[in-house]
Amino acid sequence: MINEDNAASDYIAILANEDGVNIIGLTRGKDTKFHHTEKLDKGEVYIAQFTENTSAMKIRGKATIYTKHGIVKAGE
């Protein structure tokens, strides 16, 4: 079970700054695997949560990522 004190419950918001931004979710466990992909167009926002199954996200393209730790610019 995930609760607010667990880092796995963290959310991030991704704002696409160009068409074709790819978001790839990666699994937890012994073998890391791709388990989900999304493609965003410029101006679209994707809100994601780290869960018991999702340990990492790969973001390809120009995007702004908002987290509780700050803002990150990708692809620049």
Secondary structure, DSSP 8 states (H G I E B T S, - for coil): ---TTSGGG-EEEEEESSTTEEEEEEE-SSS--EEEEEEE-TT-EEEEE--SSEEEEEEESSEEEEETTEEEEE--
